[in-house]
């Protein structure tokens, strides 16, 4: 699965977010592409990142094992398939990536 962004590594880290646990790619509802972060998306597109509905099936990608996740799985704060932890500070951007 292709992950878009600026200076994206093989696990979805980008120029904006690049700690050990910044490994989640998120889908923009408008263009249906996975991005390392909303900042990368907004810099590379002519539209702002649009959040996906939390009940939409598998709209999150674990950059470590490349598995698609549901919102419920993502909220565990680690990948249920490879057990890699996600950045706990991602909750700050919850409203940018997800809507009810």
N, CA, C and O atoms as a Tinker XYZ file with bonds, in Angstrom:
   400  protein
     1  N      0.857000   -1.167000    0.000000    73     2
     2  CA     0.000000    0.000000    0.000000    64     1     3
     3  C      0.906000    1.233000    0.000000    63     2     4     5
     4  O      1.858000    1.304000    0.776000    81     3
     5  N      0.616000    2.182000   -0.851000    73     3     6
     6  CA     1.424000    3.402000   -0.953000    64     5     7
     7  C      1.051000    4.384000    0.160000    63     6     8     9
     8  O     -0.125000    4.648000    0.415000    81     7
     9  N      2.079000    4.911000    0.809000    73     7    10
    10  CA     1.904000    5.937000    1.829000    64     9    11
    11  C      2.516000    7.226000    1.286000    63    10    12    13
    12  O      3.694000    7.269000    0.933000    81    11
    13  N      1.711000    8.255000    1.227000    73    11    14
    14  CA     2.146000    9.536000    0.688000    64    13    15
    15  C      2.638000   10.436000    1.803000    63    14    16    17
    16  O      2.239000   10.298000    2.959000    81    15
    17  N      3.511000   11.360000    1.437000    73    15    18
    18  CA     4.009000   12.329000    2.397000    64    17    19
    19  C      5.341000   12.891000    1.948000    63    18    20    21
    20  O      5.793000   12.644000    0.830000    81    19
    21  N      5.960000   13.645000    2.830000    73    19    22
    22  CA     7.237000   14.280000    2.540000    64    21    23
    23  C      8.328000   13.562000    3.323000    63    22    24    25
    24  O      8.283000   13.476000    4.550000    81    23
    25  N      9.297000   13.057000    2.594000    73    23    26
    26  CA    10.406000   12.288000    3.179000    64    25    27
    27  C      9.874000   11.133000    4.036000    63    26    28    29
    28  O     10.290000   10.960000    5.182000    81    27
    29  N      8.963000   10.354000    3.477000    73    27    30
    30  CA     8.346000    9.226000    4.187000    64    29    31
    31  C      9.280000    8.023000    4.149000    63    30    32    33
    32  O      9.793000    7.658000    3.091000    81    31
    33  N      9.497000    7.408000    5.313000    73    31    34
    34  CA    10.304000    6.192000    5.350000    64    33    35
    35  C      9.417000    4.966000    5.168000    63    34    36    37
    36  O      8.213000    5.102000    4.949000    81    35
    37  N      9.984000    3.799000    5.254000    73    35    38
    38  CA     9.251000    2.555000    4.990000    64    37    39
    39  C      8.189000    2.237000    6.032000    63    38    40    41
    40  O      7.362000    1.351000    5.816000    81    39
    41  N      8.195000    2.952000    7.171000    73    39    42
    42  CA     7.208000    2.692000    8.217000    64    41    43
    43  C      6.250000    3.858000    8.436000    63    42    44    45
    44  O      5.543000    3.894000    9.443000    81    43
    45  N      6.219000    4.799000    7.519000    73    43    46
    46  CA     5.266000    5.910000    7.526000    64    45    47
    47  C      5.701000    7.122000    8.346000    63    46    48    49
    48  O      4.885000    8.004000    8.614000    81    47
    49  N      6.951000    7.180000    8.742000    73    47    50
    50  CA     7.435000    8.387000    9.411000    64    49    51
    51  C      7.706000    9.435000    8.342000    63    50    52    53
    52  O      8.095000    9.105000    7.221000    81    51
    53  N      7.498000   10.701000    8.696000    73    51    54
    54  CA     7.672000   11.763000    7.709000    64    53    55
    55  C      8.512000   12.902000    8.279000    63    54    56    57
    56  O      9.022000   12.821000    9.396000    81    55
    57  N      8.642000   13.943000    7.501000    73    55    58
    58  CA     9.413000   15.107000    7.918000    64    57    59
    59  C      8.813000   15.771000    9.165000    63    58    60    61
    60  O      9.538000   16.383000    9.949000    81    59
    61  N      7.506000   15.652000    9.347000    73    59    62
    62  CA     6.832000   16.296000   10.476000    64    61    63
    63  C      6.805000   15.434000   11.739000    63    62    64    65
    64  O      6.970000   15.943000   12.848000    81    63
    65  N      6.601000   14.151000   11.568000    73    63    66
    66  CA     6.473000   13.214000   12.696000    64    65    67
    67  C      7.378000   12.020000   12.428000    63    66    68    69
    68  O      7.134000   11.253000   11.496000    81    67
    69  N      8.415000   11.858000   13.232000    73    67    70
    70  CA     9.410000   10.836000   12.923000    64    69    71
    71  C     10.008000   10.157000   14.161000    63    70    72    73
    72  O     11.178000    9.773000   14.159000    81    71
    73  N      9.201000   10.012000   15.215000    73    71    74
    74  CA     9.684000    9.252000   16.367000    64    73    75
    75  C      9.508000    7.760000   16.087000    63    74    76    77
    76  O      8.904000    7.369000   15.087000    81    75
    77  N     10.029000    6.961000   16.959000    73    75    78
    78  CA     9.934000    5.502000   16.835000    64    77    79
    79  C      8.479000    5.039000   16.670000    63    78    80    81
    80  O      8.214000    4.066000   15.964000    81    79
    81  N      7.537000    5.736000   17.322000    73    79    82
    82  CA     6.137000    5.301000   17.317000    64    81    83
    83  C      5.249000    6.028000   16.307000    63    82    84    85
    84  O      4.037000    5.812000   16.292000    81    83
    85  N      5.815000    6.866000   15.481000    73    83    86
    86  CA     5.035000    7.542000   14.438000    64    85    87
    87  C      4.954000    6.655000   13.202000    63    86    88    89
    88  O      5.622000    6.900000   12.198000    81    87
    89  N      4.133000    5.631000   13.294000    73    87    90
    90  CA     4.091000    4.618000   12.229000    64    89    91
    91  C      2.689000    4.419000   11.652000    63    90    92    93
    92  O      2.429000    3.400000   11.011000    81    91
    93  N      1.802000    5.354000   11.863000    73    91    94
    94  CA     0.430000    5.205000   11.385000    64    93    95
    95  C      0.208000    6.100000   10.168000    63    94    96    97
    96  O      0.570000    7.277000   10.178000    81    95
    97  N     -0.384000    5.540000    9.133000    73    95    98
    98  CA    -0.807000    6.327000    7.975000    64    97    99
    99  C     -2.326000    6.399000    8.002000    63    98   100   101
   100  O     -3.003000    5.419000    8.312000    81    99
   101  N     -2.846000    7.570000    7.675000    73    99   102
   102  CA    -4.292000    7.793000    7.771000    64   101   103
   103  C     -4.867000    8.212000    6.432000    63   102   104   105
   104  O     -4.221000    8.904000    5.646000    81   103
   105  N     -6.096000    7.777000    6.188000    73   103   106
   106  CA    -6.743000    8.043000    4.910000    64   105   107
   107  C     -7.500000    9.365000    4.926000    63   106   108   109
   108  O     -8.213000    9.683000    5.877000    81   107
   109  N     -7.328000   10.122000    3.853000    73   107   110
   110  CA    -8.120000   11.329000    3.645000    64   109   111
   111  C     -9.436000   10.921000    2.990000    63   110   112   113
   112  O     -9.441000   10.204000    1.989000    81   111
   113  N    -10.529000   11.370000    3.544000    73   111   114
   114  CA   -11.853000   11.013000    3.021000    64   113   115
   115  C    -12.061000   11.544000    1.600000    63   114   116   117
   116  O    -12.784000   10.926000    0.818000    81   115
   117  N    -11.456000   12.652000    1.260000    73   115   118
   118  CA   -11.683000   13.233000   -0.056000    64   117   119
   119  C    -10.912000   12.513000   -1.171000    63   118   120   121
   120  O    -11.489000   12.183000   -2.207000    81   119
   121  N     -9.627000   12.272000   -0.964000    73   119   122
   122  CA    -8.828000   11.667000   -2.038000    64   121   123
   123  C     -8.593000   10.169000   -1.852000    63   122   124   125
   124  O     -8.069000    9.514000   -2.752000    81   123
   125  N     -8.970000    9.624000   -0.706000    73   123   126
   126  CA    -8.863000    8.183000   -0.414000    64   125   127
   127  C     -7.443000    7.649000   -0.532000    63   126   128   129
   128  O     -7.228000    6.508000   -0.940000    81   127
   129  N     -6.475000    8.490000   -0.168000    73   127   130
   130  CA    -5.078000    8.071000   -0.143000    64   129   131
   131  C     -4.589000    8.102000    1.297000    63   130   132   133
   132  O     -5.068000    8.885000    2.117000    81   131
   133  N     -3.616000    7.227000    1.591000    73   131   134
   134  CA    -3.024000    7.178000    2.919000    64   133   135
   135  C     -1.843000    8.141000    2.996000    63   134   136   137
   136  O     -0.966000    8.137000    2.132000    81   135
   137  N     -1.835000    8.965000    4.044000    73   135   138
   138  CA    -0.775000    9.935000    4.259000    64   137   139
   139  C     -0.124000    9.712000    5.610000    63   138   140   141
   140  O     -0.761000    9.258000    6.561000    81   139
   141  N      1.172000   10.043000    5.677000    73   139   142
   142  CA     1.907000    9.934000    6.932000    64   141   143
   143  C      1.330000   10.884000    7.978000    63   142   144   145
   144  O      1.316000   10.571000    9.168000    81   143
   145  N      0.855000   12.044000    7.530000    73   143   146
   146  CA     0.224000   12.986000    8.449000    64   145   147
   147  C     -0.587000   14.013000    7.659000    63   146   148   149
   148  O     -0.455000   14.125000    6.441000    81   147
   149  N     -1.421000   14.752000    8.371000    73   147   150
   150  CA    -2.253000   15.758000    7.720000    64   149   151
   151  C     -1.417000   16.917000    7.174000    63   150   152   153
   152  O     -1.798000   17.537000    6.182000    81   151
   153  N     -0.286000   17.214000    7.808000    73   151   154
   154  CA     0.569000   18.302000    7.326000    64   153   155
   155  C      1.148000   17.955000    5.959000    63   154   156   157
   156  O      1.163000   18.790000    5.055000    81   155
   157  N      1.628000   16.713000    5.811000    73   155   158
   158  CA     2.121000   16.266000    4.503000    64   157   159
   159  C      1.005000   16.369000    3.469000    63   158   160   161
   160  O      1.208000   16.896000    2.375000    81   159
   161  N     -0.166000   15.867000    3.821000    73   159   162
   162  CA    -1.310000   15.911000    2.908000    64   161   163
   163  C     -1.583000   17.333000    2.448000    63   162   164   165
   164  O     -1.687000   17.597000    1.251000    81   163
   165  N     -1.698000   18.247000    3.403000    73   163   166
   166  CA    -2.079000   19.616000    3.071000    64   165   167
   167  C     -1.008000   20.340000    2.254000    63   166   168   169
   168  O     -1.331000   21.227000    1.464000    81   167
   169  N      0.251000   19.974000    2.436000    73   167   170
   170  CA     1.323000   20.584000    1.650000    64   169   171
   171  C      1.373000   20.038000    0.220000    63   170   172   173
   172  O      1.854000   20.715000   -0.689000    81   171
   173  N      0.877000   18.821000    0.025000    73   171   174
   174  CA     0.979000   18.177000   -1.290000    64   173   175
   175  C     -0.299000   18.221000   -2.118000    63   174   176   177
   176  O     -0.291000   17.793000   -3.272000    81   175
   177  N     -1.389000   18.725000   -1.564000    73   175   178
   178  CA    -2.674000   18.711000   -2.260000    64   177   179
   179  C     -3.285000   20.103000   -2.306000    63   178   180   181
   180  O     -2.855000   21.010000   -1.594000    81   179
   181  N     -4.295000   20.254000   -3.156000    73   179   182
   182  CA    -4.996000   21.536000   -3.254000    64   181   183
   183  C     -6.287000   21.526000   -2.440000    63   182   184   185
   184  O     -7.160000   22.370000   -2.645000    81   183
   185  N     -6.408000   20.580000   -1.524000    73   183   186
   186  CA    -7.528000   20.543000   -0.577000    64   185   187
   187  C     -6.978000   20.144000    0.795000    63   186   188   189
   188  O     -5.929000   19.507000    0.889000    81   187
   189  N     -7.687000   20.520000    1.845000    73   187   190
   190  CA    -7.295000   20.170000    3.215000    64   189   191
   191  C     -7.658000   18.714000    3.497000    63   190   192   193
   192  O     -8.560000   18.154000    2.874000    81   191
   193  N     -6.947000   18.114000    4.440000    73   191   194
   194  CA    -7.223000   16.742000    4.854000    64   193   195
   195  C     -8.658000   16.661000    5.376000    63   194   196   197
   196  O     -9.060000   17.458000    6.224000    81   195
   197  N     -9.420000   15.705000    4.873000    73   195   198
   198  CA   -10.804000   15.502000    5.311000    64   197   199
   199  C    -10.849000   14.246000    6.184000    63   198   200   201
   200  O    -10.357000   13.196000    5.773000    81   199
   201  N    -11.433000   14.340000    7.385000    73   199   202
   202  CA   -11.490000   13.191000    8.293000    64   201   203
   203  C    -12.429000   12.092000    7.789000    63   202   204   205
   204  O    -13.400000   12.359000    7.080000    81   203
   205  N    -12.120000   10.868000    8.167000    73   203   206
   206  CA   -12.965000    9.726000    7.841000    64   205   207
   207  C    -13.898000    9.452000    9.016000    63   206   208   209
   208  O    -13.612000    9.846000   10.147000    81   207
   209  N    -14.998000    8.785000    8.751000    73   207   210
   210  CA   -15.927000    8.397000    9.815000    64   209   211
   211  C    -15.313000    7.259000   10.614000    63   210   212   213
   212  O    -14.688000    6.358000   10.054000    81   211
   213  N    -15.498000    7.310000   11.928000    73   211   214
   214  CA   -14.883000    6.291000   12.782000    64   213   215
   215  C    -15.445000    4.892000   12.537000    63   214   216   217
   216  O    -14.793000    3.900000   12.861000    81   215
   217  N    -16.633000    4.806000   11.974000    73   215   218
   218  CA   -17.198000    3.479000   11.707000    64   217   219
   219  C    -16.900000    2.994000   10.292000    63   218   220   221
   220  O    -17.347000    1.916000    9.899000    81   219
   221  N    -16.154000    3.777000    9.531000    73   219   222
   222  CA   -15.760000    3.366000    8.182000    64   221   223
   223  C    -14.735000    2.240000    8.297000    63   222   224   225
   224  O    -13.809000    2.317000    9.104000    81   223
   225  N    -14.900000    1.220000    7.508000    73   223   226
   226  CA   -14.052000    0.033000    7.631000    64   225   227
   227  C    -12.605000    0.305000    7.245000    63   226   228   229
   228  O    -12.338000    0.854000    6.176000    81   227
   229  N    -11.695000   -0.068000    8.090000    73   227   230
   230  CA   -10.253000   -0.125000    7.858000    64   229   231
   231  C     -9.689000    1.057000    7.077000    63   230   232   233
   232  O     -9.335000    0.937000    5.904000    81   231
   233  N     -9.615000    2.193000    7.748000    73   231   234
   234  CA    -9.110000    3.409000    7.124000    64   233   235
   235  C     -7.801000    3.899000    7.741000    63   234   236   237
   236  O     -7.411000    5.052000    7.552000    81   235
   237  N     -7.126000    3.015000    8.480000    73   235   238
   238  CA    -5.860000    3.321000    9.138000    64   237   239
   239  C     -4.873000    2.224000    8.744000    63   238   240   241
   240  O     -5.240000    1.052000    8.658000    81   239
   241  N     -3.630000    2.608000    8.508000    73   239   242
   242  CA    -2.625000    1.641000    8.085000    64   241   243
   243  C     -1.464000    1.638000    9.074000    63   242   244   245
   244  O     -0.889000    2.686000    9.368000    81   243
   245  N     -1.125000    0.465000    9.581000    73   243   246
   246  CA     0.062000    0.324000   10.426000    64   245   247
   247  C      1.274000    0.336000    9.499000    63   246   248   249
   248  O      1.403000   -0.522000    8.627000    81   247
   249  N      2.149000    1.300000    9.690000    73   247   250
   250  CA     3.330000    1.404000    8.850000    64   249   251
   251  C      4.363000    0.330000    9.128000    63   250   252   253
   252  O      5.239000    0.084000    8.299000    81   251
   253  N      4.276000   -0.306000   10.272000    73   251   254
   254  CA     5.236000   -1.346000   10.612000    64   253   255
   255  C      4.955000   -2.649000    9.874000    63   254   256   257
   256  O      5.861000   -3.238000    9.286000    81   255
   257  N      3.701000   -3.102000    9.901000    73   255   258
   258  CA     3.369000   -4.393000    9.271000    64   257   259
   259  C      2.475000   -4.249000    8.042000    63   258   260   261
   260  O      2.125000   -5.245000    7.409000    81   259
   261  N      2.100000   -3.005000    7.699000    73   259   262
   262  CA     1.290000   -2.709000    6.515000    64   261   263
   263  C     -0.111000   -3.324000    6.570000    63   262   264   265
   264  O     -0.684000   -3.668000    5.537000    81   263
   265  N     -0.654000   -3.458000    7.773000    73   263   266
   266  CA    -1.993000   -4.016000    7.959000    64   265   267
   267  C     -3.002000   -2.879000    8.104000    63   266   268   269
   268  O     -2.759000   -1.897000    8.805000    81   267
   269  N     -4.136000   -3.034000    7.428000    73   267   270
   270  CA    -5.224000   -2.072000    7.566000    64   269   271
   271  C     -5.946000   -2.316000    8.879000    63   270   272   273
   272  O     -6.198000   -3.460000    9.259000    81   271
   273  N     -6.277000   -1.230000    9.571000    73   271   274
   274  CA    -6.907000   -1.331000   10.885000    64   273   275
   275  C     -8.227000   -0.567000   10.918000    63   274   276   277
   276  O     -8.436000    0.391000   10.174000    81   275
   277  N     -9.098000   -1.017000   11.795000    73   275   278
   278  CA   -10.316000   -0.274000   12.083000    64   277   279
   279  C     -9.988000    0.797000   13.128000    63   278   280   281
   280  O     -8.919000    0.775000   13.739000    81   279
   281  N    -10.900000    1.709000   13.319000    73   279   282
   282  CA   -10.730000    2.744000   14.331000    64   281   283
   283  C    -10.611000    2.101000   15.719000    63   282   284   285
   284  O     -9.787000    2.527000   16.528000    81   283
   285  N    -11.413000    1.101000   15.990000    73   283   286
   286  CA   -11.375000    0.397000   17.283000    64   285   287
   287  C    -10.008000   -0.226000   17.524000    63   286   288   289
   288  O     -9.483000   -0.152000   18.635000    81   287
   289  N     -9.430000   -0.833000   16.509000    73   287   290
   290  CA    -8.101000   -1.413000   16.637000    64   289   291
   291  C     -7.050000   -0.328000   16.861000    63   290   292   293
   292  O     -6.159000   -0.479000   17.697000    81   291
   293  N     -7.157000    0.749000   16.121000    73   291   294
   294  CA    -6.226000    1.872000   16.255000    64   293   295
   295  C     -6.256000    2.456000   17.672000    63   294   296   297
   296  O     -5.213000    2.823000   18.213000    81   295
   297  N     -7.435000    2.540000   18.267000    73   295   298
   298  CA    -7.597000    3.120000   19.600000    64   297   299
   299  C     -6.910000    2.293000   20.689000    63   298   300   301
   300  O     -6.779000    2.767000   21.817000    81   299
   301  N     -6.477000    1.094000   20.387000    73   299   302
   302  CA    -5.707000    0.295000   21.352000    64   301   303
   303  C     -4.346000    0.946000   21.621000    63   302   304   305
   304  O     -3.694000    0.655000   22.624000    81   303
   305  N     -3.935000    1.818000   20.722000    73   303   306
   306  CA    -2.660000    2.529000   20.758000    64   305   307
   307  C     -1.465000    1.621000   20.468000    63   306   308   309
   308  O     -0.326000    1.948000   20.802000    81   307
   309  N     -1.738000    0.495000   19.851000    73   307   310
   310  CA    -0.706000   -0.393000   19.322000    64   309   311
   311  C     -1.364000   -1.245000   18.252000    63   310   312   313
   312  O     -2.585000   -1.405000   18.237000    81   311
   313  N     -0.559000   -1.786000   17.364000    73   311   314
   314  CA    -1.112000   -2.637000   16.309000    64   313   315
   315  C     -1.426000   -4.015000   16.883000    63   314   316   317
   316  O     -0.544000   -4.651000   17.460000    81   315
   317  N     -2.659000   -4.488000   16.738000    73   315   318
   318  CA    -3.005000   -5.813000   17.271000    64   317   319
   319  C     -2.357000   -6.959000   16.488000    63   318   320   321
   320  O     -2.415000   -8.110000   16.920000    81   319
   321  N     -1.746000   -6.656000   15.349000    73   319   322
   322  CA    -1.112000   -7.696000   14.531000    64   321   323
   323  C      0.384000   -7.825000   14.808000    63   322   324   325
   324  O      0.894000   -8.935000   14.959000    81   323
   325  N      1.095000   -6.686000   14.874000    73   323   326
   326  CA     2.545000   -6.749000   15.107000    64   325   327
   327  C      2.952000   -6.236000   16.489000    63   326   328   329
   328  O      4.122000   -6.332000   16.858000    81   327
   329  N      2.004000   -5.694000   17.256000    73   327   330
   330  CA     2.195000   -5.185000   18.612000    64   329   331
   331  C      3.069000   -3.926000   18.691000    63   330   332   333
   332  O      3.447000   -3.519000   19.790000    81   331
   333  N      3.393000   -3.314000   17.573000    73   331   334
   334  CA     4.172000   -2.072000   17.620000    64   333   335
   335  C      3.296000   -0.966000   18.197000    63   334   336   337
   336  O      2.138000   -0.821000   17.806000    81   335
   337  N      3.839000   -0.197000   19.115000    73   335   338
   338  CA     3.096000    0.885000   19.748000    64   337   339
   339  C      2.981000    2.075000   18.809000    63   338   340   341
   340  O      3.854000    2.323000   17.976000    81   339
   341  N      1.872000    2.809000   18.965000    73   339   342
   342  CA     1.647000    4.044000   18.227000    64   341   343
   343  C      1.984000    5.221000   19.137000    63   342   344   345
   344  O      2.084000    5.067000   20.354000    81   343
   345  N      2.155000    6.379000   18.544000    73   343   346
   346  CA     2.464000    7.580000   19.316000    64   345   347
   347  C      1.231000    7.979000   20.131000    63   346   348   349
   348  O      0.187000    8.276000   19.550000    81   347
   349  N      1.329000    7.993000   21.468000    73   347   350
   350  CA     0.164000    8.341000   22.293000    64   349   351
   351  C     -0.283000    9.797000   22.114000    63   350   352   353
   352  O     -1.415000   10.139000   22.454000    81   351
   353  N      0.586000   10.648000   21.589000    73   351   354
   354  CA     0.222000   12.046000   21.374000    64   353   355
   355  C     -0.671000   12.247000   20.148000    63   354   356   357
   356  O     -1.149000   13.356000   19.909000    81   355
   357  N     -0.896000   11.198000   19.381000    73   355   358
   358  CA    -1.773000   11.308000   18.201000    64   357   359
   359  C     -3.194000   11.718000   18.590000    63   358   360   361
   360  O     -3.933000   12.254000   17.765000    81   359
   361  N     -3.567000   11.472000   19.817000    73   359   362
   362  CA    -4.899000   11.843000   20.301000    64   361   363
   363  C     -5.144000   13.349000   20.148000    63   362   364   365
   364  O     -6.289000   13.785000   20.025000    81   363
   365  N     -4.084000   14.127000   20.155000    73   363   366
   366  CA    -4.194000   15.581000   19.986000    64   365   367
   367  C     -4.836000   15.931000   18.634000    63   366   368   369
   368  O     -5.538000   16.935000   18.518000    81   367
   369  N     -4.595000   15.114000   17.640000    73   367   370
   370  CA    -5.081000   15.367000   16.285000    64   369   371
   371  C     -6.323000   14.548000   15.919000    63   370   372   373
   372  O     -6.683000   14.455000   14.746000    81   371
   373  N     -6.952000   13.979000   16.887000    73   371   374
   374  CA    -8.136000   13.124000   16.693000    64   373   375
   375  C     -9.174000   13.771000   15.774000    63   374   376   377
   376  O     -9.673000   13.118000   14.857000    81   375
   377  N     -9.501000   15.028000   16.003000    73   375   378
   378  CA   -10.560000   15.684000   15.220000    64   377   379
   379  C    -10.128000   15.976000   13.783000    63   378   380   381
   380  O    -10.980000   16.198000   12.923000    81   379
   381  N     -8.848000   15.981000   13.514000    73   379   382
   382  CA    -8.381000   16.195000   12.136000    64   381   383
   383  C     -8.568000   14.922000   11.317000    63   382   384   385
   384  O     -8.915000   14.994000   10.139000    81   383
   385  N     -8.344000   13.766000   11.921000    73   383   386
   386  CA    -8.374000   12.498000   11.199000    64   385   387
   387  C     -9.707000   11.758000   11.225000    63   386   388   389
   388  O    -10.005000   10.990000   10.310000    81   387
   389  N    -10.513000   11.982000   12.264000    73   387   390
   390  CA   -11.727000   11.189000   12.441000    64   389   391
   391  C    -12.941000   12.049000   12.794000    63   390   392   393
   392  O    -12.823000   13.097000   13.429000    81   391
   393  N    -14.106000   11.574000   12.363000    73   391   394
   394  CA   -15.377000   12.206000   12.754000    64   393   395
   395  C    -16.385000   11.099000   13.034000    63   394   396   397
   396  O    -16.230000    9.964000   12.583000    81   395
   397  N    -17.408000   11.450000   13.779000    73   395   398
   398  CA   -18.474000   10.475000   14.113000    64   397   399
   399  C    -19.404000   10.266000   12.945000    63   398   400
   400  O    -20.352000    9.487000   13.043000    81   399
